[in-house]
Amino acid sequence: MGNHQSRRESAAEIRTAVLDDTRSEIAAHGWTVIAVFPTEGDPGPSFAYTVGLSAKQLPELAIYGLPGQAAHPVLNEVARRMVASGVAPQSGDRIEGVLVGNVPLVAVAMADATDLNLVRELYGAVAAAVQVVWPDSAGILPWEEGSQITEAGQPVRGCPPAARPLYHASRLPVATAEELADLIADQPRRSLLAGDGGDLRRDNSIRARRAARALVAYAQHLGGATLTEEVEVAAGDLLGDLRHLFDALGVEWDAAVASSEVHYRAEIFGEL
């Protein structure tokens, strides 16, 4: 009985110290960020959330699926903007200029804020909370077609906005560079005409076939086993050699890749 009592008192003392530290952080900075990591007993995704914004009559913020060192600066930046403006993001609002590459975050009002334990302990309840949702590398959100983010990797604790239409190029039913060469051999060469944007999926399919001709020409130039390699291998070899070409030309590879990502996202979302 004595050991159980001692353990309960110890746990209570630790919790009191945590709450005192949290209050001190809020007093010093206006809010604090708490990171939570998976354990054997609770193997869910990592997440982080703010504590202290409730006292400013603003929603607390949460983000799921990022390690603490990445989640902290994101939440701090969104919180800083919210406090400066006094305006809370609404569900579906895009939050620009926080992630590298200017890929926007999206706000989702949290219907389930049970994870925000320290907020409840300090304020008695979670009055309001907003989840900051991050997209995959293509800018696609977890609830949109083709997203590389799983529900387990980034659960969404509220009702997401409507999914945007996506205009991916049509799939090419090939496995090797040789099959790709055969497929496009008899297809007419096409260009995108200025002002011709009536069929965005078709436009991106034309872009894909233009690149396919470059890949086939590369594979045919090398010859031999290259033509029978899987297209993924041939494409990877081409990218590697392109990087050497960028070195030889004195062109900045990372800047070009970043620029291409911006154009690609605009094209698949029909924003050009």
C-alpha positions as CSV (number, residue, x, y, z in Angstrom):
1,M,0.0,0.0,0.0
2,G,2.8,2.3,0.9
3,N,4.6,1.8,-2.4
4,H,1.4,2.4,-4.4
5,Q,0.8,5.6,-2.4
6,S,4.4,6.7,-3.0
7,R,4.1,6.1,-6.8
8,R,0.9,8.1,-6.9
9,E,2.4,11.0,-5.0
10,S,5.5,10.9,-7.3
11,A,3.3,10.9,-10.5
12,A,1.3,13.8,-9.1
13,E,4.4,15.8,-8.3
14,I,5.8,15.2,-11.8
15,R,2.5,16.4,-13.3
16,T,2.5,19.5,-11.1
17,A,6.0,20.3,-12.3
18,V,5.0,19.8,-15.9
19,L,2.0,22.2,-15.5
20,D,4.2,24.7,-13.7
21,D,6.8,24.6,-16.5
22,T,4.1,25.0,-19.1
23,R,2.6,28.0,-17.3
24,S,6.1,29.5,-17.1
25,E,6.7,29.0,-20.9
26,I,3.3,30.6,-21.6
27,A,4.1,33.6,-19.4
28,A,7.4,34.1,-21.1
29,H,6.4,33.5,-24.7
30,G,2.6,33.7,-25.0
31,W,2.3,30.0,-25.8
32,T,4.3,26.8,-25.8
33,V,4.5,23.7,-28.0
34,I,4.1,20.2,-26.6
35,A,5.5,17.3,-28.6
36,V,4.1,13.8,-28.1
37,F,5.9,10.7,-29.4
38,P,4.6,7.1,-29.9
39,T,5.3,4.5,-27.2
40,E,4.7,0.8,-27.0
41,G,1.4,1.4,-25.2
42,D,0.4,4.1,-27.6
43,P,2.0,3.5,-31.1
44,G,0.1,6.2,-32.9
45,P,1.8,9.0,-34.9
46,S,3.9,11.7,-33.4
47,F,2.0,15.0,-33.0
48,A,2.5,18.4,-31.4
49,Y,0.2,21.1,-30.2
50,T,0.2,24.5,-28.7
51,V,-0.9,25.5,-25.2
52,G,-1.6,29.1,-24.3
53,L,-3.5,30.5,-27.3
54,S,-6.8,29.7,-25.5
55,A,-6.0,32.5,-23.1
56,K,-5.9,34.9,-26.1
57,Q,-9.4,33.7,-27.2
58,L,-7.7,32.0,-30.1
59,P,-7.8,28.3,-31.1
60,E,-5.0,26.0,-30.1
61,L,-3.0,24.5,-33.0
62,A,-2.1,20.9,-33.6
63,I,-0.1,19.0,-36.3
64,Y,0.2,15.3,-36.8
65,G,2.8,13.0,-38.4
66,L,5.9,15.2,-38.2
67,P,8.8,14.8,-35.8
68,G,9.0,17.3,-33.0
69,Q,11.9,19.3,-34.5
70,A,9.9,19.9,-37.7
71,A,6.5,20.4,-36.0
72,H,7.7,23.1,-33.5
73,P,8.8,25.8,-36.0
74,V,5.6,25.2,-38.1
75,L,3.3,25.6,-35.2
76,N,5.2,28.6,-33.8
77,E,5.1,30.4,-37.2
78,V,1.3,29.8,-37.7
79,A,0.7,30.8,-34.0
80,R,2.8,33.9,-34.5
81,R,0.8,35.0,-37.5
82,M,-2.5,34.3,-35.8
83,V,-1.6,36.2,-32.7
84,A,-0.3,39.2,-34.8
85,S,-3.5,39.4,-36.8
86,G,-5.9,38.3,-34.1
87,V,-7.7,36.2,-36.7
88,A,-8.0,32.4,-36.5
89,P,-7.7,30.3,-39.7
90,Q,-11.0,28.8,-40.8
91,S,-11.4,25.2,-42.2
92,G,-10.0,25.1,-45.7
93,D,-7.8,28.2,-45.4
94,R,-4.5,27.8,-47.1
95,I,-1.5,28.9,-45.0
96,E,1.3,30.0,-47.4
97,G,4.9,30.6,-47.0
98,V,5.7,28.3,-44.0
99,L,6.9,25.1,-45.7
100,V,10.0,25.0,-48.0
101,G,9.0,25.4,-51.6
102,N,5.9,27.4,-50.6
103,V,3.7,24.4,-50.6
104,P,0.7,25.6,-48.6
105,L,-0.6,24.1,-45.4
106,V,-4.3,23.8,-44.9
107,A,-6.4,24.5,-41.7
108,V,-9.0,22.0,-40.5
109,A,-11.2,22.8,-37.5
110,M,-10.7,19.9,-35.0
111,A,-13.9,18.0,-34.1
112,D,-11.8,15.7,-31.9
113,A,-9.3,17.4,-29.6
114,T,-8.9,14.7,-27.0
115,D,-5.2,14.5,-27.7
116,L,-4.7,18.1,-26.3
117,N,-4.4,17.0,-22.7
118,L,-2.4,19.9,-21.3
119,V,-4.9,22.4,-22.7
120,R,-7.7,20.7,-20.8
121,E,-5.7,20.5,-17.6
122,L,-4.8,24.2,-17.7
123,Y,-8.1,25.6,-19.0
124,G,-10.7,22.9,-18.1
125,A,-11.6,22.3,-21.7
126,V,-10.4,22.8,-25.3
127,A,-12.6,25.7,-26.4
128,A,-11.4,25.5,-30.0
129,A,-8.5,23.9,-31.9
130,V,-7.3,23.9,-35.5
131,Q,-5.3,21.2,-37.1
132,V,-2.5,22.3,-39.4
133,V,-2.4,19.7,-42.2
134,W,0.6,19.3,-44.4
135,P,0.6,17.9,-48.0
136,D,2.9,15.4,-49.7
137,S,5.8,16.5,-51.8
138,A,3.5,17.1,-54.8
139,G,1.2,19.4,-52.7
140,I,-1.6,16.7,-52.5
141,L,-3.5,16.7,-49.2
142,P,-4.3,13.4,-47.3
143,W,-7.9,13.3,-48.4
144,E,-7.1,14.0,-52.1
145,E,-6.7,11.4,-54.8
146,G,-3.2,10.1,-55.2
147,S,-1.9,11.4,-51.8
148,Q,1.2,9.6,-50.5
149,I,0.1,10.3,-46.9
150,T,-1.8,7.6,-45.1
151,E,-4.5,8.1,-42.5
152,A,-2.1,6.3,-40.0
153,G,0.7,8.8,-41.0
154,Q,-1.4,11.9,-40.6
155,P,-4.8,11.4,-39.2
156,V,-7.2,14.3,-39.8
157,R,-9.2,15.2,-36.6
158,G,-11.9,17.1,-38.3
159,C,-14.0,17.4,-41.5
160,P,-11.6,18.3,-44.3
161,P,-12.6,20.7,-47.1
162,A,-13.7,19.3,-50.5
163,A,-10.9,17.5,-52.4
164,R,-9.6,19.5,-55.4
165,P,-9.7,17.9,-58.9
166,L,-6.3,16.6,-60.0
167,Y,-5.2,16.4,-63.6
168,H,-2.5,13.7,-63.7
169,A,-1.3,12.5,-67.1
170,S,-2.9,9.3,-68.3
171,R,-1.0,6.1,-67.4
172,L,1.2,4.6,-70.0
173,P,0.8,0.8,-69.9
174,V,4.5,-0.1,-70.3
175,A,7.2,-1.8,-68.2
176,T,10.4,-1.2,-70.2
177,A,12.0,1.5,-72.3
178,E,11.5,-0.6,-75.3
179,E,7.8,-0.9,-74.7
180,L,7.6,2.8,-74.2
181,A,9.4,3.4,-77.6
182,D,6.9,1.1,-79.3
183,L,4.0,2.8,-77.7
184,I,4.9,6.3,-78.8
185,A,6.5,5.5,-82.1
186,D,3.3,6.0,-84.2
187,Q,1.8,8.8,-82.1
188,P,1.8,12.3,-83.5
189,R,4.0,14.9,-82.0
190,R,1.9,17.5,-80.3
191,S,2.5,20.9,-78.8
192,L,0.4,22.8,-76.3
193,L,-1.0,25.8,-78.1
194,A,-1.3,29.1,-76.3
195,G,-4.7,29.5,-74.8
196,D,-5.6,25.8,-75.4
197,G,-6.4,24.6,-71.9
198,G,-9.8,23.0,-72.3
199,D,-8.6,19.5,-71.3
200,L,-6.1,19.7,-68.5
201,R,-5.5,16.0,-68.2
202,R,-4.9,15.8,-72.0
203,D,-2.4,18.7,-71.7
204,N,-0.4,16.9,-69.0
205,S,-0.5,13.7,-71.0
206,I,1.0,15.6,-73.9
207,R,3.7,16.8,-71.5
208,A,4.4,13.3,-70.4
209,R,4.8,12.0,-73.9
210,R,7.2,14.8,-74.7
211,A,9.3,13.6,-71.8
212,A,8.8,10.0,-72.9
213,R,10.5,10.8,-76.3
214,A,13.5,12.2,-74.4
215,L,13.7,9.1,-72.3
216,V,13.4,6.8,-75.3
217,A,16.1,8.7,-77.2
218,Y,18.4,8.4,-74.2
219,A,17.8,4.7,-73.9
220,Q,18.3,4.2,-77.6
221,H,21.5,6.2,-77.6
222,L,22.9,3.9,-74.9
223,G,21.5,0.8,-76.5
224,G,22.1,-2.7,-75.3
225,A,20.3,-3.7,-72.1
226,T,19.1,-0.2,-71.5
227,L,16.1,-0.7,-73.7
228,T,15.0,-3.8,-71.8
229,E,15.4,-2.2,-68.4
230,E,12.4,-1.2,-66.4
231,V,11.4,2.3,-67.2
232,E,12.0,3.3,-63.6
233,V,15.6,2.3,-63.9
234,A,16.1,4.0,-67.3
235,A,14.4,7.2,-66.0
236,G,16.7,7.1,-62.9
237,D,19.8,6.7,-65.0
238,L,18.7,9.7,-67.2
239,L,18.1,11.8,-64.1
240,G,21.6,11.0,-62.8
241,D,23.2,11.9,-66.1
242,L,21.1,15.1,-66.3
243,R,22.6,16.1,-63.0
244,H,26.1,15.6,-64.5
245,L,25.0,17.8,-67.4
246,F,23.9,20.5,-65.0
247,D,27.3,20.4,-63.4
248,A,28.9,20.7,-66.9
249,L,26.7,23.6,-67.8
250,G,27.1,25.4,-64.5
251,V,23.3,25.3,-63.9
252,E,22.1,25.0,-60.3
253,W,20.3,21.7,-59.9
254,D,18.4,22.3,-56.7
255,A,17.0,25.6,-58.0
256,A,15.9,23.9,-61.2
257,V,14.2,21.1,-59.3
258,A,12.4,23.5,-57.0
259,S,11.2,25.5,-60.0
260,S,10.0,22.3,-61.8
261,E,8.1,21.2,-58.7
262,V,6.2,24.6,-58.6
263,H,5.3,24.1,-62.3
264,Y,4.3,20.5,-61.8
265,R,2.0,21.3,-58.9
266,A,0.4,24.1,-60.8
267,E,-0.2,21.8,-63.8
268,I,-1.7,18.9,-61.9
269,F,-4.0,21.2,-60.0
270,G,-5.0,23.2,-63.1
271,E,-3.7,26.4,-61.7
272,L,-1.7,27.6,-64.8
